[in-house]
Amino acid sequence: MSKVLFIAFAIEDVRQRDLLKGQSLHPRVPYEFIDMSVKEP
């Protein structure tokens, strides 16, 4: 059973979001990263 995690962040924290997204590319991480960020204000 997979777990769902919701992460909200301020636009100033986009670098931390990018780091988490990069970590998700590793084959042994226990999660999948789905980016549903708003791309336009």
C-alpha distance matrix in Angstrom:
0.0 3.8 6.7 9.8 13.1 16.5 19.5 23.0 26.0 29.7 31.3 33.0 29.7 28.9 29.5 26.7 24.4 25.7 25.1 21.4 21.3 23.2 20.9 17.9 20.0 19.9 17.9 16.4 15.0 11.4 11.3 12.8 15.9 16.9 20.4 21.5 24.7 27.8 30.2 33.4 34.8
3.8 0.0 3.8 6.7 9.8 13.3 16.0 19.6 22.4 26.1 27.6 29.3 26.1 25.2 25.8 23.1 20.6 22.0 21.5 17.8 17.6 19.7 17.7 14.6 17.0 17.2 15.7 14.5 12.5 9.0 8.0 9.3 12.2 13.3 16.8 18.1 21.1 24.3 26.6 29.9 31.3
6.7 3.8 0.0 3.8 6.5 10.1 12.9 16.5 19.5 23.2 25.0 26.7 23.4 22.9 23.8 20.8 18.6 20.5 20.0 16.2 16.6 19.1 17.0 14.4 17.4 17.8 17.0 15.7 12.9 9.4 7.9 9.5 11.5 12.7 15.6 16.6 19.3 22.5 25.1 28.2 29.2
9.8 6.7 3.8 0.0 3.8 6.7 9.9 13.3 16.4 20.1 21.9 23.9 20.9 20.3 21.7 18.9 16.3 18.5 18.7 14.9 15.1 18.1 16.7 14.1 17.2 18.3 18.2 17.3 14.1 11.3 8.7 9.2 10.0 10.3 12.8 13.3 15.9 19.0 21.7 24.7 25.6
13.1 9.8 6.5 3.8 0.0 3.8 6.5 10.0 13.0 16.8 18.7 20.5 17.4 17.3 18.6 15.7 13.4 16.0 16.1 12.5 13.3 16.5 15.2 13.2 16.7 18.0 18.6 17.6 14.0 11.9 9.1 9.8 9.4 10.1 11.6 12.2 14.0 17.2 20.0 22.9 23.5
16.5 13.3 10.1 6.7 3.8 0.0 3.8 6.6 10.0 13.6 15.7 17.8 15.2 15.1 17.1 14.6 12.1 15.1 15.9 12.7 13.4 17.0 16.4 14.7 18.1 19.9 21.0 20.4 16.7 15.1 12.0 11.8 10.3 9.9 10.3 10.0 11.3 14.2 17.2 19.7 20.0
19.5 16.0 12.9 9.9 6.5 3.8 0.0 3.8 6.6 10.3 12.5 14.2 11.4 11.7 13.7 11.2 8.9 12.4 13.2 10.5 11.7 15.2 14.9 14.0 17.4 19.3 21.0 20.6 16.8 15.9 13.0 12.8 10.5 10.5 9.8 10.0 10.0 13.0 15.7 18.2 18.3
23.0 19.6 16.5 13.3 10.0 6.6 3.8 0.0 3.8 7.1 9.7 11.7 9.8 10.5 13.2 11.3 9.4 13.0 14.5 12.6 13.6 17.0 17.4 16.8 20.0 22.1 24.2 24.0 20.2 19.6 16.6 16.0 13.2 12.7 10.9 10.2 9.0 11.1 14.0 15.8 15.3
26.0 22.4 19.5 16.4 13.0 10.0 6.6 3.8 0.0 3.8 6.4 8.0 6.2 7.4 10.3 9.0 7.8 11.3 12.9 12.0 13.2 16.3 17.1 17.2 20.1 22.3 24.8 24.8 21.2 21.2 18.3 17.7 14.6 14.3 11.9 11.6 9.3 11.1 13.3 14.9 14.2
29.7 26.1 23.2 20.1 16.8 13.6 10.3 7.1 3.8 0.0 3.8 5.3 5.4 7.2 10.4 10.2 9.7 12.6 14.6 14.5 15.6 18.3 19.6 20.1 22.6 25.0 27.7 27.9 24.4 24.7 21.8 21.0 17.6 17.1 14.2 13.6 10.5 11.2 12.8 13.6 12.2
31.3 27.6 25.0 21.9 18.7 15.7 12.5 9.7 6.4 3.8 0.0 3.8 5.3 5.4 8.9 10.1 9.4 11.3 14.0 14.6 15.0 17.3 19.3 19.9 21.9 24.6 27.5 28.1 24.9 25.6 22.7 21.4 17.7 17.0 13.6 13.3 9.8 10.0 10.4 11.2 10.3
33.0 29.3 26.7 23.9 20.5 17.8 14.2 11.7 8.0 5.3 3.8 0.0 3.8 5.6 7.7 9.1 10.0 11.7 13.5 14.8 15.9 17.6 19.4 20.7 22.7 25.0 28.2 28.6 25.4 26.4 23.9 23.0 19.5 19.5 16.3 16.6 13.2 13.7 13.9 14.6 13.6
29.7 26.1 23.4 20.9 17.4 15.2 11.4 9.8 6.2 5.4 5.3 3.8 0.0 3.8 5.4 5.6 6.6 8.9 10.3 11.2 12.8 14.6 16.0 17.3 19.6 21.6 24.8 25.0 21.7 22.8 20.4 19.8 16.5 16.9 14.2 15.1 12.2 13.8 14.4 16.0 15.5
28.9 25.2 22.9 20.3 17.3 15.1 11.7 10.5 7.4 7.2 5.4 5.6 3.8 0.0 3.8 5.5 5.0 6.2 8.7 9.9 10.4 12.2 14.3 15.4 17.2 19.6 22.8 23.5 20.5 21.8 19.2 18.0 14.4 14.6 11.7 12.9 10.0 11.8 11.7 13.8 14.2
29.5 25.8 23.8 21.7 18.6 17.1 13.7 13.2 10.3 10.4 8.9 7.7 5.4 3.8 0.0 3.8 5.4 5.0 6.3 8.8 9.8 10.5 12.5 14.4 15.9 17.9 21.4 22.1 19.3 21.1 19.0 18.2 15.0 16.0 13.6 15.6 13.2 15.3 14.8 17.2 17.8
26.7 23.1 20.8 18.9 15.7 14.6 11.2 11.3 9.0 10.2 10.1 9.1 5.6 5.5 3.8 0.0 3.8 5.3 5.0 6.4 8.6 9.8 10.7 12.6 14.9 16.4 19.8 19.8 16.8 18.3 16.4 16.2 13.3 14.9 13.1 15.2 13.4 16.0 16.4 19.0 19.4
24.4 20.6 18.6 16.3 13.4 12.1 8.9 9.4 7.8 9.7 9.4 10.0 6.6 5.0 5.4 3.8 0.0 3.8 5.4 5.2 6.2 8.6 10.0 10.8 13.1 15.4 18.4 18.8 15.6 16.8 14.3 13.4 10.2 11.2 9.2 11.5 10.0 13.0 13.6 16.5 17.4
25.7 22.0 20.5 18.5 16.0 15.1 12.4 13.0 11.3 12.6 11.3 11.7 8.9 6.2 5.0 5.3 3.8 0.0 3.8 5.4 5.0 6.1 8.6 9.9 11.2 13.6 17.0 18.0 15.4 17.3 15.0 13.7 10.5 11.8 9.9 12.8 11.4 14.3 13.9 17.1 18.6
25.1 21.5 20.0 18.7 16.1 15.9 13.2 14.5 12.9 14.6 14.0 13.5 10.3 8.7 6.3 5.0 5.4 3.8 0.0 3.8 5.4 5.0 6.2 8.7 10.3 11.8 15.3 15.8 13.3 15.5 14.0 13.6 11.2 13.5 12.5 15.6 14.6 17.7 17.7 20.8 22.1
21.4 17.8 16.2 14.9 12.5 12.7 10.5 12.6 12.0 14.5 14.6 14.8 11.2 9.9 8.8 6.4 5.2 5.4 3.8 0.0 3.8 5.4 5.1 6.4 9.1 10.6 13.6 13.8 10.7 12.3 10.4 10.3 8.1 10.8 10.5 13.7 13.5 17.0 17.6 20.9 22.2
21.3 17.6 16.6 15.1 13.3 13.4 11.7 13.6 13.2 15.6 15.0 15.9 12.8 10.4 9.8 8.6 6.2 5.0 5.4 3.8 0.0 3.8 5.5 5.2 7.1 9.7 12.6 13.7 11.0 12.8 10.4 8.9 6.2 8.4 8.2 11.7 11.9 15.4 15.6 19.2 21.1
23.2 19.7 19.1 18.1 16.5 17.0 15.2 17.0 16.3 18.3 17.3 17.6 14.6 12.2 10.5 9.8 8.6 6.1 5.0 5.4 3.8 0.0 3.8 5.4 5.6 7.7 11.2 12.6 10.7 13.5 12.0 10.9 9.1 11.7 11.6 15.3 15.3 18.6 18.3 21.8 23.8
20.9 17.7 17.0 16.7 15.2 16.4 14.9 17.4 17.1 19.6 19.3 19.4 16.0 14.3 12.5 10.7 10.0 8.6 6.2 5.1 5.5 3.8 0.0 3.8 5.4 5.8 9.2 9.6 7.5 10.4 9.7 9.8 9.0 12.4 13.2 16.9 17.3 20.8 21.1 24.6 26.4
17.9 14.6 14.4 14.1 13.2 14.7 14.0 16.8 17.2 20.1 19.9 20.7 17.3 15.4 14.4 12.6 10.8 9.9 8.7 6.4 5.2 5.4 3.8 0.0 3.8 5.4 7.7 8.6 6.1 8.4 6.8 6.2 5.9 9.5 11.1 14.8 16.0 19.6 20.1 23.8 25.8
20.0 17.0 17.4 17.2 16.7 18.1 17.4 20.0 20.1 22.6 21.9 22.7 19.6 17.2 15.9 14.9 13.1 11.2 10.3 9.1 7.1 5.6 5.4 3.8 0.0 3.8 6.2 8.7 7.8 10.7 9.6 8.4 8.4 11.3 12.8 16.6 17.8 21.2 21.1 24.9 27.3
19.9 17.2 17.8 18.3 18.0 19.9 19.3 22.1 22.3 25.0 24.6 25.0 21.6 19.6 17.9 16.4 15.4 13.6 11.8 10.6 9.7 7.7 5.8 5.4 3.8 0.0 3.8 5.6 5.9 9.5 9.9 10.0 11.0 14.3 16.1 19.8 21.1 24.6 24.7 28.4 30.6
17.9 15.7 17.0 18.2 18.6 21.0 21.0 24.2 24.8 27.7 27.5 28.2 24.8 22.8 21.4 19.8 18.4 17.0 15.3 13.6 12.6 11.2 9.2 7.7 6.2 3.8 0.0 3.8 5.9 8.6 9.6 9.9 12.1 15.2 17.7 21.2 23.0 26.6 26.8 30.6 33.0
16.4 14.5 15.7 17.3 17.6 20.4 20.6 24.0 24.8 27.9 28.1 28.6 25.0 23.5 22.1 19.8 18.8 18.0 15.8 13.8 13.7 12.6 9.6 8.6 8.7 5.6 3.8 0.0 3.8 6.4 8.8 10.5 13.0 16.5 19.1 22.5 24.2 27.9 28.6 32.3 34.3
15.0 12.5 12.9 14.1 14.0 16.7 16.8 20.2 21.2 24.4 24.9 25.4 21.7 20.5 19.3 16.8 15.6 15.4 13.3 10.7 11.0 10.7 7.5 6.1 7.8 5.9 5.9 3.8 0.0 3.8 5.6 7.9 10.0 13.7 16.2 19.5 21.1 24.9 25.8 29.5 31.3
11.4 9.0 9.4 11.3 11.9 15.1 15.9 19.6 21.2 24.7 25.6 26.4 22.8 21.8 21.1 18.3 16.8 17.3 15.5 12.3 12.8 13.5 10.4 8.4 10.7 9.5 8.6 6.4 3.8 0.0 3.8 7.2 10.1 13.4 16.3 19.1 21.2 24.9 26.4 29.9 31.5
11.3 8.0 7.9 8.7 9.1 12.0 13.0 16.6 18.3 21.8 22.7 23.9 20.4 19.2 19.0 16.4 14.3 15.0 14.0 10.4 10.4 12.0 9.7 6.8 9.6 9.9 9.6 8.8 5.6 3.8 0.0 3.8 6.5 9.7 12.7 15.3 17.5 21.2 22.8 26.4 28.0
12.8 9.3 9.5 9.2 9.8 11.8 12.8 16.0 17.7 21.0 21.4 23.0 19.8 18.0 18.2 16.2 13.4 13.7 13.6 10.3 8.9 10.9 9.8 6.2 8.4 10.0 9.9 10.5 7.9 7.2 3.8 0.0 3.8 6.5 9.8 12.6 15.1 18.7 20.0 23.7 25.7
15.9 12.2 11.5 10.0 9.4 10.3 10.5 13.2 14.6 17.6 17.7 19.5 16.5 14.4 15.0 13.3 10.2 10.5 11.2 8.1 6.2 9.1 9.0 5.9 8.4 11.0 12.1 13.0 10.0 10.1 6.5 3.8 0.0 3.8 6.3 9.5 11.6 15.2 16.4 20.1 22.0
16.9 13.3 12.7 10.3 10.1 9.9 10.5 12.7 14.3 17.1 17.0 19.5 16.9 14.6 16.0 14.9 11.2 11.8 13.5 10.8 8.4 11.7 12.4 9.5 11.3 14.3 15.2 16.5 13.7 13.4 9.7 6.5 3.8 0.0 3.8 6.3 9.1 12.5 13.9 17.5 19.6
20.4 16.8 15.6 12.8 11.6 10.3 9.8 10.9 11.9 14.2 13.6 16.3 14.2 11.7 13.6 13.1 9.2 9.9 12.5 10.5 8.2 11.6 13.2 11.1 12.8 16.1 17.7 19.1 16.2 16.3 12.7 9.8 6.3 3.8 0.0 3.8 5.6 9.1 10.2 13.9 16.0
21.5 18.1 16.6 13.3 12.2 10.0 10.0 10.2 11.6 13.6 13.3 16.6 15.1 12.9 15.6 15.2 11.5 12.8 15.6 13.7 11.7 15.3 16.9 14.8 16.6 19.8 21.2 22.5 19.5 19.1 15.3 12.6 9.5 6.3 3.8 0.0 3.8 6.5 8.7 11.8 13.7
24.7 21.1 19.3 15.9 14.0 11.3 10.0 9.0 9.3 10.5 9.8 13.2 12.2 10.0 13.2 13.4 10.0 11.4 14.6 13.5 11.9 15.3 17.3 16.0 17.8 21.1 23.0 24.2 21.1 21.2 17.5 15.1 11.6 9.1 5.6 3.8 0.0 3.8 6.0 9.0 10.6
27.8 24.3 22.5 19.0 17.2 14.2 13.0 11.1 11.1 11.2 10.0 13.7 13.8 11.8 15.3 16.0 13.0 14.3 17.7 17.0 15.4 18.6 20.8 19.6 21.2 24.6 26.6 27.9 24.9 24.9 21.2 18.7 15.2 12.5 9.1 6.5 3.8 0.0 3.8 5.7 7.2
30.2 26.6 25.1 21.7 20.0 17.2 15.7 14.0 13.3 12.8 10.4 13.9 14.4 11.7 14.8 16.4 13.6 13.9 17.7 17.6 15.6 18.3 21.1 20.1 21.1 24.7 26.8 28.6 25.8 26.4 22.8 20.0 16.4 13.9 10.2 8.7 6.0 3.8 0.0 3.8 6.9
33.4 29.9 28.2 24.7 22.9 19.7 18.2 15.8 14.9 13.6 11.2 14.6 16.0 13.8 17.2 19.0 16.5 17.1 20.8 20.9 19.2 21.8 24.6 23.8 24.9 28.4 30.6 32.3 29.5 29.9 26.4 23.7 20.1 17.5 13.9 11.8 9.0 5.7 3.8 0.0 3.8
34.8 31.3 29.2 25.6 23.5 20.0 18.3 15.3 14.2 12.2 10.3 13.6 15.5 14.2 17.8 19.4 17.4 18.6 22.1 22.2 21.1 23.8 26.4 25.8 27.3 30.6 33.0 34.3 31.3 31.5 28.0 25.7 22.0 19.6 16.0 13.7 10.6 7.2 6.9 3.8 0.0
